[in-house]
Amino acid sequence: MKYLVAGLTAAALLGGCGSGSNPFDPGATTGPGTPTTPTDPTVDPTDPNVDVNSRFLFDVGRDLTMNSVTFDPLNNQLVINNLPFDGPDQIYSNIGSRNTAEFFASRKTPTTGRIQHYAVFVKRDDLEATAAAGAEWGDFGFGGANIKRDSFNLPANGEYVYTGVYAGVRTFNDRTGLHLVTGNAELLLDINDLDPAAGLQGNIVGSVTNRTRTLPSGTALTGLPNLTLNSVTFNTVTGAFEGGTANTFDSAGDIRDSGTYEGLIAGAIGEEIGTLSVIEGVAEIQNVAFETVEYTAGGTTGTARALTATNTPTVQALVDAGLAVPLVRVETADLPTGAVITSTTIETQEFRSDFNAREIGVIGADQVIP
């Protein structure tokens, strides 16, 4: 099972870094009388978040291992590091776009790049955002996200609206597969309130609507609920923000997905904002409509329900695949011979998958000029 492979692979990757944490690394040994320097075991020496203008969604314990990404505009390619089995050249080729987000796929040969990976990419004048994940691990798999900026200044005091695009990669905890997700993003920024405290100030909230998804092949899937980005403050000096919570809700108003988001204010006058997010929750929820009919036959009356023990597994399989289930109708074969339908009602029943999804997403948004 992949989660075992993931742990071993992550350990091997960290072990090969020569960080001092690998007891089998010759460089980590010391001879007699050689002084040693204690290493803080809580600090990950491979953490790529060392540049104020670049943020990675990085957590080795969750297989969020991507630590470098470069966009090659000449060849329209991404070069992504530290995702196992995505190919030795680490090149992702463009395979399409939607809602101004670009989609990329890793390269496979008979002997390399054997686990297919996909990436989404959003570009603004001063900002680039990328999210990537493997599609064939059998669980959430390895992945990650990054935003980087060319310049930064806070905008003048006041309140601002930013609109743009969301793009994400969605994987599952007990099966293979990956969905490409896009949506419309809106972020609100208040520079003045909250008042500065401990190096933080202001407020940022946001949302993603019209969350549309497809298979990498382009097959359309059912829509996803709006994503809410809850209140977070930003660093006065760097324009970075972190620790924000993110949620989606089901039709009853209960939390469906939960997670976190972080990001950067970008641009010479703070005219752009980029975010990284990761959420987890039940993969599929669908209210399926079906017929219930009243009928008469041979002087007796009866009721027939379109959802039966026979077809319910088929309906569940469609829901689990993210495909829209059409109205389930009562078939003639479900009725007695000679039955006459006297009434038809439409009911709904909620179907849920018994597995979860993890979605890694990014936003690139521009300030709305009144």
Steps between C-alpha positions, in 0.01 A plus 500: 500500500628842411496657845774258601693579181455870565656479842797300375548724198486816707756358740725405213474844348582670826782255562663587170516869572813491714318702765670334795185311600591178314714257703606324178636820344883481507509876539314469827763286675764649726843373590657486843531841654292668232259749659134460412225759481160397638217516246153613603282199404193725466653695210470350153818596311328426169225759555510727193327794668812714532410780255249766601390526136423130460276276710460123476224284641757269656439222753695177458273326751209551260703426186491869401858488374522728196789738569582665166302603193600701194284611210668492159297744286698430185401132496182542708621247756533465875803346669402362841729341760450245777194308381603132471466318168393802294795450263873572531480820294219627728333667198123548486351578158196720443184300428235773500337778696174615657396833650856637432656218708748283310522120539823298475588129503823318583671293232488119500722247324506120531759527776473854646230731627286197568261680737303763312502845661304812414545867584292815480657839441370855542703803390460871568730792418693471829396159622508131403313221680531124448342190655586141410422142603538140388197325350591132545608450858183337638471762774554878521850454366788746481429860408551861592448860402697822461443870450775743413508873434730743324434804718306613804365811667187538708226702333401831658276493806147394415291202393551308176333230292701249297354265240667220310519128443529197723656177376554174684589131481272255681605148606349226717598307808426143391506496122684636199383789288525878490262784418596842365301773675450867413287776646441873531690657789425815696718632783435799725787693661466756779832674566397701807304255711596308697748737663867394491599257775811283529597570140159410357220724384198533274270227382452273201197284419395333178294248311512277194177451306411301189738218593502299179691176454594258227711195451836577335343361182242779510201294614266729695417408860250635751565842651645555844376729779636849554825528693509749788831656606458625854653808663878525523743786572814580300859580592554875486856473370478209256137501388483127572209334677463149640283289726170589336229236512303385196168314478229378269147414610241244396138580412401477867757763597735255668874506435596271212868588452741668738856618465732798497624773271787748484642742249673816389405853407689584180572783262665841517184649655351181641280450195504118514443224756591133475393217729576134567238272655449137591165356605378149581151356530249252365577458131151481353153610607208497260125532546359250252147553366277199443139421419242346729177399326156395611323252276197278465507145365221244499289702741779553752727797565870507563814711526829456315821678589761552227793455739527130572749265659596399147586842356625678813858363461508638144385839624763496776770416247402800287505726806841365606633579151381862526253453214156659502227241555198561274145471630446137596169391348264216579532239226207310354665181618467626858118505472247217483373405156225737389572757772375854444699782663268739685758741644872571487704689758866595496701442814869538581744295701848605604788276401847542653826333419669302775839650409650848526662745262792736549511811284814711466418838347640840410352843428635784290291816535520863386381811677168634372542862391182704564 
